[in-house]
């Protein structure tokens, strides 16, 4: 599966990359550090799924979700530091077509799938 990662924080992008690459059938299609970049890349090279951050400078993840679903729909999973803390943006992204929202994994001693970012 080709998975795109959209996040403005390098450490979060790296944590997601490690989770994605922990399964041999997955690979990172591309990464983007902003909503605008994600919209552009989705049009040029649609992935099988997008892991979308919400809080980014410029176009946030909810707005990017709306634009991607309008221009070139593809599955989007919201991956954010705190689902409850970003509840309004989570709801907005879901209303634009995102499938679900989960907490961003972090790097550490346990496997990436077992960790969540404490914020």
Secondary structure, DSSP 8 states (H G I E B T S, - for coil): -EEEEE-S-HHHHHHHHHHHHTSTT-EEEEEESSHHHHHHHHHHS--SEEEE-S--SSS-HHHHHHHHHHHS--EEEEEES-TTTTHHHHHHHHHTT--EEEE----SSS-GGG-----
